[in-house]
Amino acid sequence: MFKNFLIPEIRINRFDRHRIWFQQDGATAHSANVVINFLRSKFRGRVISRFGDIAWPPCSPDLSICDFFLWGLLKSRVYTNKPHTLDELKETIRQEIANLSPEMLGKVFDNFSARLEECIAKDGHNLKDVIFKS
């Protein structure tokens, strides 16, 4: 997935890979040596993961936009029409991501900033109240 999708997408869209931080959870498949070594070669010093350059903070899904926003939204939208093939699923995911409005993303990032501020105020301890804003 990294070699065939992520890195080509970064190149196609002309993102500066040297300014991107890569974050993933500590799932076994995500923290295998071959995966971590590959990520480190592409995102030098900027891999946030179980065995990455920066340790994945415990109990941190509230601080990941993908975890607190994107995965749930995509799941609710993508499976509305029940894709029947892998290609249909991939295309539907691409379409739904492309349909995210700048206004919605602005609200998500505002919410993310509020989460970070709360985390700082609590000295990095777990957030007891999840912040939901529409």
Secondary structure, 3 states (H helix, E strand, C coil): CHHHHHHHHHHHCCCCHHHCCEECCCCHHHCCHHHHHHHHHHCCCCEEECCCCEECCCCCHHHCHHHHHHHHHHHHHHCCCCCCCHHHHHHHHHHHHHCCCHHHHHHHHHHHHHHHHHHHHCCCCCCCCCCCCC
